[in-house]
Amino acid sequence: MTKILEYSILVFHVLIFVLKPTEGTSGICSKCIQRGEVYCPMFDRCGIFPFCLKWIDITGLSLGGAIASVTSSYIAKLNLFPPSRTKLITFGQPRVSDYDHAAWHDFTFPYSFRVINGRDPVPHIPPKIGPIALFHHGTEIWYPTEMWPLSNYKVCREADGDYCSNSMLLYNIMDHIYYFEVDVGEYGKNGCQ
């Protein structure tokens, strides 16, 4: 396991409340996992319930995207949910992993996408160079000019290549504030409505 992944998991222990089972279900959950099943709170038992947890969707914007990325790795590393049924989609996510972890993530998660709006600067920090070089994982979906539901976009399968958004030399913070023409800060303040 890479040092950055170990650090990410350590940091994530602070945030583990998101994954903690409800009171009295931790023993049930670990037994479910050992049998390759899922705990379904609707029935208060283990099993394969397609409508209960067929997929787990993990998403986030900016720092939330970084946390979503670390969360997906955490879930996979601890065998809490199969990576083949995990969907990770982040928006404007900064880099969070070293090269080895990024390669592991690409191999492990078949459904992993990073969406980037135009000249958003946040996905380009920290830089890929220096004493702690960080890299992206997953396929990049880049909207180079505008970001509407029917806008043109580019799919870049090379996670952190010098194509797509990495081809930009000048950045614009407004492209981080607006995703799909929605001011995400205001959207959050208004209860995501």
Disulfide bonds with the S-S distance in Angstrom:
Cys32-Cys46 1.63
Cys40-Cys52 2.26
Cys156-Cys164 1.36
